[in-house]
Each structure stands twice: as C-alpha cells, then as structure tokens.
Amino acid sequence: MTEPDKPETPAPEPLKKHLTKKERSLLTLFRRRAAARRRNDPMKAAMNRARRSLLIVACAAGVTTTATLHAGNPTTAADFFAQANIEAAANRPGPAILAYERAQWLAPNDKTIAAQLAATRGQAGIATPAATPLARATHVLSFDALAALASISVVLFAFIVFGTRLIPTTLRQLSRRVAAGSVALAVLAASALGARWPELHRAVVTASNPTARIAPAENAAPTFAPKPGDVVRAEKTYGQFVQVRSNDGNTGWMLATEIENIIPAAS
C-alpha cells in the first residue's frame, strides 16, 4: 500500500495582507521610528566614539614611542663605529667604549662592532660581561625595531577590532587570525622591551681618573675604583653627582662629567 500524499503546507501570507491601509501606514511608521532609534542609540553612538578614540590613541602612541626612541639616536651605527675607532687609536678607552656601545645598540648583530668592543675592553683591562640566553634572544632586534614592532602590532590589532565595519565580510575570518597574531607579536616585543628596559640607564665611565665616592660631595671618601670604560648603571642624581652601580654590585656617587649615558637624552 502506498501512503497517501501529505497535504502541502500553504506558505504564510504576508502580514500586510491582513491589515487595513491605516494599519499598514502605522506599521511602516513604527518600523521607521525603531530604525531611527537604533541609529541614534546614545549607547551605540558612545561605543562608536570610544572605538574611534582608542584607534586614534593607539596610532598616536605608536608614532610617539617610535619617534621618541629615534630622537635619542641622532646618528648611525657606522658613524659611532668610526668615532670609536678614532678614540681607540688615540688611547682613550672610555670614549671609545662609549661609541662602540652606541654602535652596538643600533646594530646588535654586527660581529665587527662586537669584536672591536671586546678588543678595546681587553686592552683596558675590563672583562666582557657574559650574555645570558635571554639577553641574546632579546638582542636579535634593536631596541627601536622592537618598539616599532610592538607599536605596529598594537595599531593593527586596534584597527581590526575597532574598525571591523571597514573590513569586507569575506575577510573578517582572516582578520581575526591576523588580530590574534598581532597580539602575540605585541606581547613578545613588549616582553623583550621589558627585559631590556634597564639598559636605558646604562652609562660608561669616560673620565681618565674617575672616582666613586661614598656620598655626593667632592671631599667624600671613595667607595670603589671604577676604570675608564666601565659600564655602570645610573640610578639617581643629586646636584652635580650621579649615583651609580657597577656590574659587581658596588654603589657610589660620581660626578656627572665623569660618565655619559649610552643612550643620549633626546634633544
């Protein structure tokens, strides 16, 4: 036996067919007002303004950070390297090591700069500090390159998240993957910057007869004997003195004219 054919379900008739002309006009009016309320929703408008503001702030932060870091590097690694060679030939280890350090800051993977820096340190009787695996990993890129990478990643993430409407629908799934990748890059770059942040306070002893005192006074007793070319950490200032800490952990006060920061202050 064959089963009887099931009756076809009639398609639902449009709602407007059952409304009078006046009711249809009211329905159209209500729909238009609802659409207008959605467009003029204060909360939604505030969210859109917040998204635009965050995008602008992220772009500005990236540009400002990169510009500030580059302002502290007024010349190139080649210029610093040439200056260091002149100072080394004149037997001035302090200024020579300072210039080599600045050249290495801009070109961390240059083997020639590293070799000349190590040789000059050896001639001055200064041991080359051993680089840890973390230090080697964070020095693959220069500080400026890491800052630029972090800034670009943040700007890209902000654009994708807060500018979703500008991205075609067919590319939104890809944009989510790009956003996740940009977050990972930003985290890695920020971690490397955090690990290298103390380097911004490194200074080189440039005086030929330096003295580290127990207090910020010229008649204070010496606390340890730094060598010309020693790299110290500048911690705080008091008048014309700077409190420094050596790689051995010794602390003392030195005249600001006896040391110079590896990263020059932005003018």
C-alpha positions in Angstrom: 0.0 0.0 0.0 1.2 3.4 -0.8 1.0 6.1 1.8 -1.5 8.9 1.0 0.2 12.1 -0.1 0.5 14.6 2.7 -1.2 17.9 2.1 1.2 20.7 1.3 1.6 23.4 3.9 0.5 26.7 2.5 3.1 29.4 2.6 2.4 32.0 5.2 0.7 35.1 3.9 2.3 38.5 4.3 1.2 40.3 7.4 0.3 43.4 5.5 -2.3 41.5 3.5 -4.4 41.2 6.7 -4.0 44.9 7.7 -6.1 47.8 6.6 -4.5 50.7 4.8 -4.3 52.7 8.0 -2.8 49.9 10.0 -0.2 49.4 7.3 0.7 53.1 7.5 1.1 52.8 11.3 3.3 49.7 11.0 5.5 51.4 8.5 5.8 54.5 10.8 6.7 52.3 13.8 9.4 50.5 11.8 10.9 53.7 10.6 11.0 55.1 14.2 12.5 51.9 15.5 15.2 52.1 12.8 15.9 55.7 13.7 16.2 54.9 17.4 18.7 52.2 16.6 20.7 54.6 14.5 20.5 57.3 17.2 21.0 55.0 20.2 23.2 57.0 22.7 24.9 53.9 24.0 25.8 52.7 20.5 27.0 56.2 19.5 29.1 56.3 22.6 30.6 52.9 21.8 31.5 54.1 18.2 33.1 57.2 19.6 35.1 55.1 22.1 36.3 52.8 19.3 37.4 55.8 17.2 39.2 57.4 20.2 41.0 54.1 21.1 42.1 53.7 17.5 43.5 57.3 17.4 45.2 56.9 20.7 46.8 53.6 19.7 48.1 55.2 16.4 49.4 58.2 18.3 51.1 56.1 20.9 52.9 54.0 18.3 54.1 57.0 16.4 55.1 58.9 19.6 57.0 55.9 21.0 58.9 55.3 17.8 59.7 58.9 17.3 60.9 59.4 20.9 63.3 56.5 20.7 64.7 57.6 17.4 65.2 61.1 18.8 67.7 59.6 21.2 69.8 58.2 18.3 71.0 61.2 16.3 73.4 59.3 14.0 74.0 55.8 12.6 75.9 52.8 13.8 78.6 53.4 11.1 79.2 56.9 12.4 79.5 55.7 16.0 81.8 52.9 14.9 84.1 55.3 13.0 84.2 57.6 16.1 85.0 54.7 18.3 88.0 53.7 16.1 89.4 57.2 16.3 89.0 57.3 20.1 90.6 53.8 20.4 93.6 54.8 18.2 94.1 57.9 20.5 94.2 55.5 23.5 91.0 57.0 25.1 89.2 53.8 26.2 86.3 55.5 27.9 85.0 57.5 24.9 85.9 54.5 22.6 83.9 52.0 24.5 81.0 54.5 24.8 81.0 54.9 21.0 81.2 51.2 20.4 78.3 50.6 22.9 76.2 53.1 21.0 77.1 51.5 17.7 76.2 48.0 19.1 72.9 49.4 20.4 71.9 50.4 16.9 73.4 47.3 15.2 73.2 44.4 17.8 74.1 41.7 15.3 77.2 43.3 13.8 80.1 41.0 14.5 82.7 43.6 13.7 81.4 46.0 16.2 81.2 43.3 18.9 84.8 42.2 18.1 86.2 45.7 18.3 84.3 46.4 21.5 85.7 43.2 23.1 89.2 44.0 22.0 89.0 47.5 23.4 87.7 46.2 26.7 90.5 43.7 26.8 93.1 46.4 26.3 91.5 48.5 29.1 91.5 45.5 31.4 87.7 45.3 31.5 86.0 41.9 31.4 83.3 41.4 28.8 80.1 40.5 30.6 78.7 37.1 29.8 75.5 37.2 27.8 72.7 35.0 29.0 70.4 33.1 26.5 67.6 35.6 27.4 69.9 38.5 26.6 70.9 37.0 23.3 67.3 36.4 22.3 66.2 39.9 23.2 69.1 41.4 21.3 68.2 39.8 17.9 66.5 43.1 17.1 67.5 46.6 18.1 65.5 48.4 20.8 64.0 50.7 18.1 63.0 47.7 16.0 61.3 46.1 19.0 59.4 49.3 19.8 58.3 49.7 16.2 57.2 46.0 16.1 55.1 46.4 19.3 53.6 49.7 18.1 52.6 48.4 14.7 51.1 45.2 16.2 49.0 47.3 18.6 47.9 49.6 15.8 47.0 46.7 13.6 45.0 45.0 16.4 43.2 48.2 17.2 42.3 48.7 13.6 40.9 45.2 13.2 38.9 45.2 16.5 37.6 48.8 16.4 37.4 49.1 12.6 35.6 45.9 11.8 33.0 47.6 9.7 35.6 48.8 7.3 36.7 45.2 6.6 34.8 43.2 4.0 32.7 40.4 5.3 34.7 37.8 3.3 37.9 38.8 5.0 36.7 39.0 8.6 37.7 35.5 9.5 41.2 36.1 8.2 41.3 39.5 10.0 40.6 37.6 13.3 43.6 35.4 12.7 45.7 38.5 11.9 44.5 40.2 15.1 45.5 37.1 17.2 48.9 37.1 15.5 49.4 40.8 16.2 48.6 40.3 19.9 51.2 37.5 20.1 53.8 39.8 18.4 52.9 42.7 20.6 53.3 40.5 23.7 56.7 39.1 22.6 58.0 42.6 21.6 56.8 44.1 24.9 58.4 41.3 26.9 61.7 41.9 25.1 61.4 45.6 25.7 60.7 45.0 29.4 63.8 42.7 29.7 66.0 45.4 28.0 64.4 48.4 29.8 67.2 48.6 32.4 69.7 49.2 29.5 68.3 52.7 29.1 70.1 53.6 32.3 73.5 52.2 31.4 76.4 54.6 31.3 80.1 54.4 30.5 82.8 55.9 32.7 84.6 58.4 30.3 86.9 60.2 32.7 90.6 59.3 32.7 90.8 59.4 36.6 87.3 58.5 37.8 86.3 58.4 41.5 83.3 56.8 43.1 82.5 58.4 46.4 80.5 57.3 49.4 78.4 60.5 49.4 77.5 63.2 46.8 80.4 65.5 47.9 83.8 66.1 46.4 85.5 65.6 49.7 83.7 62.3 50.5 85.8 59.2 50.9 86.0 56.8 47.8 83.9 53.7 47.9 85.3 51.7 44.9 87.6 52.4 42.0 86.0 52.4 38.6 88.1 52.1 35.4 87.7 54.3 32.3 85.4 52.4 30.0 83.5 50.6 32.8 79.8 50.2 32.2 77.7 51.3 35.2 74.0 51.8 35.9 73.0 55.4 36.6 70.3 55.2 39.4 69.6 58.8 40.6 71.1 62.3 40.6 71.8 64.8 43.4 73.1 68.1 42.2 76.2 67.5 40.0 76.5 63.9 41.2 75.0 60.7 39.9 74.7 57.5 42.0 76.0 54.6 40.0 76.0 50.8 40.5 78.8 48.7 39.0 78.3 45.2 37.5 79.8 43.8 40.7 77.0 45.5 42.8 79.2 48.3 44.2 77.5 51.7 44.5 78.9 55.2 44.8 78.5 58.8 43.7 80.3 60.1 40.7 80.4 63.5 39.0 78.1 63.7 36.1 81.0 64.8 34.0 82.8 61.5 34.7 80.2 59.3 33.0 77.9 59.5 29.9 74.7 57.6 29.2 74.9 55.1 26.4 71.5 56.3 25.2 71.8 60.0 24.7 69.0 62.2 26.0 66.6 63.3 23.3 67.2 67.0 22.5 
